[in-house]
Amino acid sequence: MHKDTKTPYPTCQFCSSREASVFCDLNHEDLEEINMNKGANHYKKGQVIFEEGFRPQGIFCINEGKIKIAKRGDRGKEQIIRLAKDGDIIGYRALISGENYSASAYALEDSIVCMIPRQQFTETMQRNPALTHKLIYLLTHDLKLAEHKITELAQKPVRERLAESLIMLKQTYGFEKDNKTLNVVLSREDFANLVGTATETVIRLLSDFNSEKLIQLDGKKISLLNVPKLLSLANIED
């Protein structure tokens, strides 16, 4: 597990991402205890936060940044199974189940991520039934998304999957100030690993979408010009 040098700890009580996290309803004492026992690290773009096959030592909470969770197949092909943002927690399924990580987490951009040790997290969860309920919701939501992904890969054409991925990126990370440019930058390889196809196919289809004025390409940045048409193409509702 690779990480950068220690940075000044974000303070849980005044964390800008707290209201978006599962810890938003914890009382002052529990927040203070977590704050005293957690660690925080700065991860450069591309660095590993946790790695498939390793045993979890705690739970990770994203203070700032964008993270991809990806799994490698037997032939080494990567499949992005989840994207995470400020306030999200990652690595909790393996921690709760007592299993090794089934996927790896990488920073998509420079990020600050806190790690709450296993014992501290378990004790906090035992004292807070509401936190347990939120985790149960997250686990069931993850299962629903996994079922959807399996069905999508089996039944949806690549063109529809690309349109749905663009909408999903909008829903996860939003737009920049122009209200049309996706507030995340993915390599074409990451795009392919998100959609579940070859990089060459994604490059061709993005070019097609650009020609059809569904999107606008500016290097790796992508602007959504016709969200209703993308929604229709993806067969989903916003």
HELIX and SHEET records of a PDB file:
HELIX    1   1 CYS A   12  PHE A   14  5                                   3    
HELIX    2   2 ARG A   18  ALA A   20  5                                   3    
HELIX    3   3 HIS A   28  ASN A   37  1                                  10    
HELIX    4   4 TYR A   92  SER A   97  1                                   6    
HELIX    5   5 ARG A  118  ARG A  127  1                                  10    
HELIX    6   6 PRO A  129  GLN A  155  1                                  27    
HELIX    7   7 VAL A  158  TYR A  173  1                                  16    
HELIX    8   8 ARG A  188  VAL A  195  1                                   8    
HELIX    9   9 THR A  199  SER A  211  1                                  13    
HELIX   10  10 VAL A  227  ALA A  234  1                                   8    
SHEET    1   A 4 GLY A  39  TYR A  43  0                                        
SHEET    2   A 4 SER A 111  PRO A 117 -1                                        
SHEET    3   A 4 GLY A  58  GLU A  64 -1                                        
SHEET    4   A 4 ILE A  89  ILE A  90 -1                                        
SHEET    1   B 4 VAL A  48  PHE A  50  0                                        
SHEET    2   B 4 SER A 104  ALA A 107 -1                                        
SHEET    3   B 4 ILE A  67  ARG A  72 -1                                        
SHEET    4   B 4 GLU A  78  ALA A  84 -1                                        
SHEET    1   C 2 ILE A 215  ASP A 218  0                                        
SHEET    2   C 2 LYS A 221  LEU A 224 -1                                        
END                                                                             
